[in-house]
């Protein structure tokens, strides 16, 4: 291989601007990217034209590739820890199993890049273009992706513990089985994304756009989705224990068989929602709008329905009411809704009892 990294002095900085390095006593890079006596650690390749270059397994830690053109470059298994790749062009680059821990990739173009099983822990990818990138099983713990574009990306089984995904574009992306515990997805766009069996325990998903998203069997226990748009999403069998769904829009959503035990649904819009056989025990539904909601077989034991709107409700004889009784055609449902009712009933469960609202925190 000729060019910028054809010959390097051990542990020395590489020449600037793409000139060939040919100094006495240097050792060439082997075809597989390995070196015994010389490693291009800390090299400089700012703005270099390195498209289709072969760096498989190369040791490129701390290298400066800012604004470099690495389109379709072969970087499989390369070591790029702490490398500078801001605004680098890595379109369709092969980065499978590459190590990019703590690398700087702000504004980089990684469209259609292959990052399968790549390690990107604590990397900086703010504003990066990852449209249709391939990232299955990638390690992205604590990675900063704020404002990045991951439209249509494949993140199946990816690890995103504590990642910053604020305002990211994830429309039509696949996140099946991905781990996003404690991640921040506030104001992210996840319309029609596939999050089946993903884990978002304790995640912050405030004001996110999740219209039409697939969330079947997704784990969202303790997550904060306040103000999120979940219209027409599918949450069948989802785990939503103590999840904050306050002021969310769930119109026409499917929550059949979902576990919403002690969930906060205050002010939620639940028109035409499917809650058949859902567990809503201890849930806080104060002020929620449940027009034409299907609640057949739902468990509302201990739920707080104060000031909720149940016009044209879909209760049936298998629906368990807040006081533990079953609904019948003679049930006066207003006694669970209207505080002025002479026989008004409300839950004694602390999570759904009428208390002063706590101030929202971001």
C-alpha distance (Angstrom), angle and dihedral (degrees) to the residues before:
residue distance angle dihedral
X1 . . .
X2 3.80 . .
X3 3.79 132.4 .
X4 3.76 134.3 49.0
X5 3.80 98.6 -2.6
X6 3.83 101.0 27.8
X7 3.83 92.6 109.0
X8 3.76 126.8 14.1
X9 3.77 137.0 178.7
X10 3.82 110.7 -123.5
X11 3.82 112.2 -91.0
X12 3.81 91.2 -12.9
X13 3.78 128.5 127.7
X14 3.78 115.1 -97.4
X15 3.80 124.2 -122.3
X16 3.79 119.8 -84.7
X17 3.79 127.7 -110.8
X18 3.80 102.1 17.9
X19 3.86 100.0 -64.7
X20 3.78 116.9 151.6
X21 3.80 114.1 -102.0
X22 3.79 110.3 -138.8
X23 3.76 110.2 157.3
X24 3.78 127.4 155.3
X25 3.79 116.2 -89.1
X26 3.80 97.3 19.4
X27 3.79 126.5 135.7
X28 3.82 125.1 -133.1
X29 3.77 123.0 -120.6
X30 3.80 111.1 -104.5
X31 3.83 117.9 -119.5
X32 3.79 90.6 -105.6
X33 3.81 91.3 53.6
X34 3.81 95.4 -108.1
X35 3.80 125.9 125.3
X36 3.74 134.1 -168.8
X37 3.80 101.6 -167.4
X38 3.80 103.1 19.1
X39 3.79 135.1 42.1
X40 3.82 125.3 179.1
X41 3.81 92.7 -130.7
X42 3.78 113.4 157.7
X43 3.78 93.7 8.3
X44 3.77 125.2 159.3
X45 3.80 122.6 -126.6
X46 3.78 103.8 151.7
X47 3.78 110.8 166.6
X48 3.81 91.8 -4.8
X49 3.81 120.2 157.7
X50 3.80 101.7 -125.1
X51 3.77 102.5 147.6
X52 3.82 113.9 155.2
X53 3.82 90.8 5.9
X54 3.79 117.8 153.2
X55 3.81 113.4 -123.3
X56 3.80 98.6 150.5
X57 3.81 108.9 162.5
X58 3.80 91.4 -7.7
X59 3.82 121.2 156.3
X60 3.79 102.7 -122.1
X61 3.80 101.4 152.0
X62 3.80 115.1 156.2
X63 3.85 91.7 5.0
X64 3.78 118.5 152.5
X65 3.82 110.6 -129.2
X66 3.78 97.8 155.7
X67 3.82 111.2 158.1
X68 3.81 90.1 -2.1
X69 3.79 121.5 148.7
X70 3.82 108.1 -124.9
X71 3.78 97.0 155.8
X72 3.82 111.1 162.2
X73 3.80 89.9 -4.5
X74 3.80 117.1 160.9
X75 3.80 106.6 -122.4
X76 3.78 100.2 150.7
X77 3.82 109.4 156.5
X78 3.81 91.6 -2.8
X79 3.80 119.7 155.7
X80 3.80 108.1 -124.5
X81 3.77 100.7 154.7
X82 3.81 112.1 159.8
X83 3.82 89.7 -3.6
X84 3.81 119.6 156.4
X85 3.80 109.5 -123.0
X86 3.77 101.6 152.4
X87 3.80 111.1 158.4
X88 3.80 90.5 -5.1
X89 3.79 116.9 155.3
X90 3.80 108.5 -123.4
X91 3.80 99.6 157.0
X92 3.83 110.0 162.6
X93 3.80 90.4 -7.2
X94 3.81 117.6 159.8
X95 3.81 106.1 -121.9
X96 3.77 98.7 154.3
X97 3.81 110.7 156.6
X98 3.80 90.0 -5.3
X99 3.80 116.8 154.3
X100 3.79 110.2 -126.4
X101 3.79 98.8 157.4
X102 3.83 110.6 161.3
X103 3.81 90.5 -5.3
X104 3.81 119.0 153.9
X105 3.82 111.3 -124.2
X106 3.79 102.2 154.1
X107 3.78 110.0 158.2
X108 3.82 92.6 0.0
X109 3.80 119.1 152.8
X110 3.81 108.4 -126.6
X111 3.79 97.8 156.3
X112 3.82 110.6 160.4
X113 3.81 90.5 -5.2
X114 3.80 117.2 154.6
X115 3.81 109.6 -124.1
X116 3.79 99.2 158.9
X117 3.82 110.0 163.5
X118 3.81 90.2 -8.2
X119 3.80 117.5 157.2
X120 3.80 111.7 -126.1
X121 3.79 102.0 155.6
X122 3.82 111.8 160.6
X123 3.82 91.1 -3.5
X124 3.80 119.3 151.2
X125 3.80 112.5 -124.0
X126 3.78 102.3 154.5
X127 3.78 110.8 159.4
X128 3.81 92.8 -0.6
X129 3.80 120.9 153.5
X130 3.81 109.3 -123.1
X131 3.78 98.5 154.7
X132 3.81 110.3 160.8
X133 3.81 90.6 -7.2
X134 3.80 117.6 159.3
X135 3.83 111.1 -123.0
X136 3.83 108.5 153.1
X137 3.81 112.7 158.2
X138 3.81 90.0 1.1
X139 3.82 116.8 156.3
X140 3.80 109.7 -127.4
X141 3.79 102.8 156.0
X142 3.84 112.6 159.3
X143 3.81 89.7 -3.6
X144 3.81 117.3 154.7
X145 3.82 109.4 -131.3
X146 3.78 98.5 154.8
X147 3.80 110.9 159.4
X148 3.82 93.4 1.0
X149 3.81 121.0 146.1
X150 3.82 111.8 -125.1
X151 3.79 97.0 158.8
X152 3.81 109.5 161.4
X153 3.81 92.4 -2.3
X154 3.81 121.0 154.9
X155 3.82 109.6 -125.6
X156 3.79 99.3 156.4
X157 3.78 110.1 160.1
X158 3.81 92.0 -3.5
X159 3.81 119.4 157.0
X160 3.83 111.8 -127.6
X161 3.79 103.0 159.2
X162 3.80 109.3 168.2
X163 3.81 92.6 -9.4
X164 3.80 119.9 161.0
X165 3.80 105.7 -122.6
X166 3.77 99.2 157.3
X167 3.80 113.5 153.9
X168 3.81 92.9 -4.3
X169 3.80 121.2 153.4
X170 3.81 109.4 -123.2
X171 3.78 100.4 153.5
X172 3.84 112.1 154.0
X173 3.82 89.7 -0.9
X174 3.80 120.9 145.5
X175 3.81 115.3 -125.1
X176 3.78 98.7 158.8
X177 3.78 110.3 161.1
X178 3.82 91.8 -3.7
X179 3.81 119.2 150.4
X180 3.81 113.4 -128.5
X181 3.79 100.8 158.4
X182 3.83 112.1 160.9
X183 3.83 90.1 -0.8
X184 3.81 119.7 147.3
X185 3.81 111.7 -126.1
X186 3.78 97.4 159.1
X187 3.81 111.9 157.2
X188 3.80 90.7 -2.3
X189 3.80 119.9 150.8
X190 3.81 111.2 -125.8
X191 3.77 100.3 155.4
X192 3.81 111.5 162.1
X193 3.81 90.3 -5.7
X194 3.81 118.6 152.6
X195 3.82 110.6 -122.9
X196 3.78 98.8 155.6
X197 3.81 112.1 157.6
X198 3.80 90.8 -2.7
X199 3.81 119.7 145.0
X200 3.81 118.3 -126.7
X201 3.79 98.5 159.0
X202 3.79 109.3 164.4
X203 3.81 91.9 -2.1
X204 3.79 121.7 150.8
X205 3.81 108.6 -127.6
X206 3.79 100.6 159.2
X207 3.81 117.9 163.3
X208 3.80 90.5 -5.5
X209 3.79 121.0 156.0
X210 3.81 108.8 -121.5
X211 3.77 101.7 153.9
X212 3.80 111.3 156.0
X213 3.81 92.2 0.9
X214 3.81 120.2 155.9
X215 3.80 107.4 -124.8
X216 3.79 102.2 155.8
X217 3.82 111.9 156.1
X218 3.81 89.8 -4.9
X219 3.82 116.3 157.1
X220 3.80 109.8 -126.7
X221 3.80 101.0 152.8
X222 3.79 110.8 154.6
X223 3.81 92.6 1.0
X224 3.81 120.2 143.1
X225 3.82 112.7 -130.0
X226 3.78 97.7 158.3
X227 3.80 111.2 161.3
X228 3.82 93.5 3.4
X229 3.80 121.6 149.3
X230 3.81 108.6 -125.0
X231 3.77 99.3 158.2
X232 3.80 114.0 154.6
X233 3.80 91.1 -1.0
X234 3.80 121.3 144.2
X235 3.81 114.0 -125.1
X236 3.78 97.7 158.7
X237 3.79 109.9 159.4
X238 3.80 91.9 -1.0
X239 3.81 120.7 157.6
X240 3.81 107.9 -123.3
X241 3.80 102.3 158.2
X242 3.83 108.7 164.2
X243 3.79 90.0 -13.4
X244 3.80 116.9 161.0
X245 3.82 108.3 -123.5
X246 3.77 96.7 156.8
X247 3.81 115.5 155.8
X248 3.80 90.7 -2.8
X249 3.80 122.6 149.4
X250 3.81 109.7 -126.1
X251 3.79 99.2 159.7
X252 3.81 111.0 157.9
X253 3.80 91.1 -1.8
X254 3.80 121.2 148.1
X255 3.82 113.8 -126.0
X256 3.77 97.8 155.9
X257 3.79 110.7 156.1
X258 3.81 91.8 -0.8
X259 3.80 120.3 149.8
X260 3.83 107.1 -124.5
X261 3.79 95.9 159.3
X262 3.82 109.2 161.9
X263 3.81 91.2 -9.0
X264 3.81 118.3 159.9
X265 3.82 106.5 -121.4
X266 3.79 98.6 157.1
X267 3.78 110.8 155.1
X268 3.80 92.4 -2.0
X269 3.80 119.0 155.6
X270 3.80 106.4 -128.2
X271 3.78 103.0 162.7
X272 3.82 114.4 154.9
X273 3.79 90.0 -2.2
X274 3.80 120.5 154.8
X275 3.82 108.6 -127.5
X276 3.78 97.4 156.4
X277 3.82 111.7 155.3
X278 3.81 90.2 -5.1
X279 3.80 119.8 151.9
X280 3.81 107.6 -123.8
X281 3.79 96.6 157.8
X282 3.79 110.8 150.5
X283 3.82 91.5 1.3
X284 3.81 119.0 151.1
X285 3.82 107.5 -127.6
X286 3.77 98.9 161.6
X287 3.78 109.9 153.1
X288 3.80 92.5 -0.8
X289 3.81 117.8 148.8
X290 3.79 111.8 -133.1
X291 3.79 102.6 169.8
X292 3.82 111.0 167.9
X293 3.80 90.2 -9.9
X294 3.80 115.8 163.8
X295 3.81 107.5 -126.7
X296 3.78 100.4 160.3
X297 3.78 109.1 148.0
X298 3.81 92.7 1.5
X299 3.80 119.9 146.8
X300 3.82 111.2 -131.0
X301 3.79 96.6 165.8
X302 3.81 109.0 153.6
X303 3.82 92.9 -2.8
X304 3.80 118.6 148.0
X305 3.83 109.9 -128.0
X306 3.78 97.1 168.6
X307 3.83 111.8 151.3
X308 3.81 91.3 -6.4
X309 3.79 119.7 144.0
X310 3.80 114.2 -124.4
X311 3.80 99.8 167.2
X312 3.79 111.9 162.6
X313 3.78 89.9 -0.7
X314 3.79 122.8 -171.2
X315 3.83 99.6 -132.4
X316 3.78 119.2 145.4
X317 3.78 139.8 176.3
X318 3.81 91.9 -76.9
X319 3.81 93.7 55.3
X320 3.80 112.7 107.0
X321 3.82 111.1 -142.0
X322 3.84 124.9 -142.8
X323 3.83 92.2 -95.0
X324 3.81 91.3 53.7
X325 3.80 96.1 -104.1
X326 3.80 125.5 119.8
X327 3.78 121.9 -108.8
X328 3.80 117.6 -104.7
X329 3.81 130.9 178.2
X330 3.82 86.9 -101.7
X331 3.82 94.7 55.2
X332 3.80 114.5 122.9
X333 3.80 98.0 -142.1
X334 3.81 91.5 -178.1
X335 3.79 90.9 75.9
X336 3.82 88.1 70.7
X337 3.81 92.9 45.6
X338 3.81 110.3 35.7
X339 3.83 115.4 66.5
X340 3.83 88.3 -161.6
X341 3.80 91.6 60.8
X342 3.84 110.8 115.2
X343 3.81 90.1 -130.7
X344 3.81 96.3 38.1
X345 3.79 112.6 165.2
X346 3.78 125.7 -161.6
X347 3.76 132.9 172.4
X348 3.79 124.4 -94.6
X349 3.82 90.6 -152.2
X350 3.85 106.8 117.6
X351 3.81 93.9 -136.9
X352 3.80 91.6 60.3
X353 3.80 102.5 31.1
X354 3.83 119.7 114.5
X355 3.80 105.0 -93.3
X356 3.78 135.7 145.3
X357 3.79 110.8 -74.8
X358 3.75 115.3 -109.8
X359 3.80 116.0 -125.9
X360 3.78 113.5 -97.7
X361 3.79 116.0 -110.9
X362 3.79 126.4 -159.7
